[in-house]
Every structure is written in structure tokens, then in C-alpha cells.
Amino acid sequence: MNKTWSVIEKVLGVLIAVWGCFVLYSMVHMFAEMSGSGFLATGKVTYSSMIRGNHLSTIVSLIAVFGGTMLLFNDKNGWMLSIISTATFALLLFISSRANSTNGTLPYAANFKGYGLLSIICFIILAALILKPFRTKYKPTVKNWMWITVTIAVMMIDKFFV
């Protein structure tokens, strides 16, 4: 891998790790605000419903933080985790943008249209991660591709059925 691709790899690693930190911070902040504001005391929302509704984003953001950081250190597992987190974020953002942008009852429905742009950015990062220089460097086996595919599939099943 030449120097240009090494720089691209580092930039992608930083972007993925920072995005994961941002999402993780947003989730923790939301939990803290809801529990501190007394909204839970009204009985409309419980801790279990908050966890059930947001656990996937938290898990994927943790995977992104670890994957992006490990990608900075040229680790094959970091590359695989980065692919998993980026693909999952892209799919989650796309699904959310399609489902919520047309819902006029939501107070900030227009913001969900921005999710579509973020999903496109995630798909571009994903496409960059599976280009030939990265595949040549990390030499993924069929077993690696199966782990990536199964993990993404399990997360999508979790999104739709849990």
C-alpha cells in the first residue's frame, strides 16, 4: 500500500472513531437528560424502553470507536470492525431517513432528511474500505467476509425485530 492509501486509511480511521464517539456521546447525553429531567417519573418512558430503543446505536458506536482506533494501528480486526460499523450506520441512517422524513407528526421531521446524506457518506466510506488496496493489505478470507456479513445481518435483524 503506497503512502496515499496509508493516509486515506488514517483519515478513515479517525472519521469512523470520531463519528462513533459523537454517537456514543449523544446516546449517553440523551439518557442523562431524560433521567435528570424527571421525564422518567411520568411513567411514559422506562429505563428498559430507553435501552430497548437505543441499544443498537450504542453497540454500533462502540464498534466504530474500537474499529476506527484499531484501523489507525493497521489491525485487520479494526478494518473488519470499521466495515461492520460503517455498513450498519449507513443502513440504520437510510432506514431512519426513509421512515421518518415523511412523518409530519414528528416535530423535527425535516432533520431526518439529513440522515439520507449521512447514509450516503457512510456508504462512500464503506466503498473506500473495500477497495483493492485495503483488500490487498488485509487479505480477508472467506471466513472474514462471512463474519462481516453475519454480524451486519444480525444487527439488521435486531433493528427490525427487537
N, C-alpha and C positions, 0 to 999 in steps of 0.2 A: 504494500500500500504506500503510495507516494505521500509527500508532505501535505499536499492539498487535501487529500482524503483524510489524513490524520487530523487536520484542523477541522474539517467538516464533522468528523466523529466527535471531537471535543465539544464543538458548538452544539451538536445534537444532544450530547450527554448533559450539558449544562441546561439547555432548554427543557429537556424532559425532567431533570431533577428539580428545577425551579418551578415548573408547572405542577409537579407533584406536591412540592412544599406549599404552593399557593392554594391548591385544592384542599390539602390537609388542614392548613390554617383556617380556611373558610369553613370547613366542617366543624372544627373544634370551636371556632368563634360562634357559629350558629348554635351549637349545643350549649355553650356557656350563656349566650344571650337568652335562649329560651328557658333555661333553668334558673337564671338570675332574675328574669323579668316577672316571674310569677305566673307565666303563661301555663306552665305545667299544673299549677294549683287549680286551674279552672276545670281540669278533667277532660278537656277536649283532646289533649295530646298526652301520651305517656312516654316514659323513657324507652320502653320496648318498641313503641310505634316509631319513635325517632330513630332508633337503631335499625329497625327493620327497613325503614325507608331510605336510610343513608349509608348503610354498611358497605355497599358495593363501591361507592365513590371513595370511601375511606380506604378500603383494601387496595383499590387500583392506584390511589395516590401514594400509598406506601410502596407498592411495587414500582411505581415511577421514580420515587426518590431513590430507592436502592438500585434500580436498573440504570438510571442516569448516572449515578455516582460510580457504579461498577463499570459502566461504559467508558468513563473518563480514565479508568485504570486498565483498559484493554482486556476486560474479562468477558469470556464467551457467555457466561451466565448473565452478565449485565446486558449484553446485546440481546439475548433472548427475553429478558425481563422488559427491556425497552420496547421490543416489538410487541410483547403482550400488552403492556400498559398503553402504548400509543394506539394500537388497534382497538383496544377496549374503550379508551377515551373517545376515539373517533366514532365508534358505533353508538356509544351512550349519548354523545352530543348530537349526533344525527337523529337518533330516535327521539330525543327530548325536543329538538327543534321542530321536527315534523309534528309531534303530538301536541305541543303547547303553543306554537306560534299562531295557530288558527283559533285557539280558545279565547274568545273575547271576554270571558268572565274573569280571567286572571288579571290582576292589576298591572303587571308589567309584561304582558304578552309580547310586546314588540322586542323586548330584550332577548327572547328565545330565538329570534331570527338571527341574532349574533352567534348563537350556538352552531348554526349551519356553517358560518365562516370558520369558527374554531374547529369544527369537524373536518373541513377541507384542509386546514393547516395540519391537523393531526394525520390525515391521510397522506399529505405530502411528506411529512417526517417519516411515516411508515414506509412509503415508497423509497425514500432515501436510504432507510436502514436495510432494505432488502436488495439494494443494488449489488452488482457483481463484485466491486471491491470489498464490501463487507462480507459477502458470502465467501469470497476467496480467503479473506483474513481469518474468519472464524470457523470455516469448514463445517457447516452444520450437517449433521447426518439426518437420515430419515426419521430416526427416533427423536431428534431435537425438534424437527418440524411437527411431528405428531404431538409432542408435549406442548408446543406453542398452540397448535390448533385445538387440542382438547381443553387447554386452560381457557382460551378465549371462548370456546363453546360452553364450558361450564359457567363462565361469568355471564354469558348471554342468557343461559337457562335460568340462572339466579335472577337476572333482571326481569324476566318475563313471568316467572312462576313463584317468586318469593316476595 
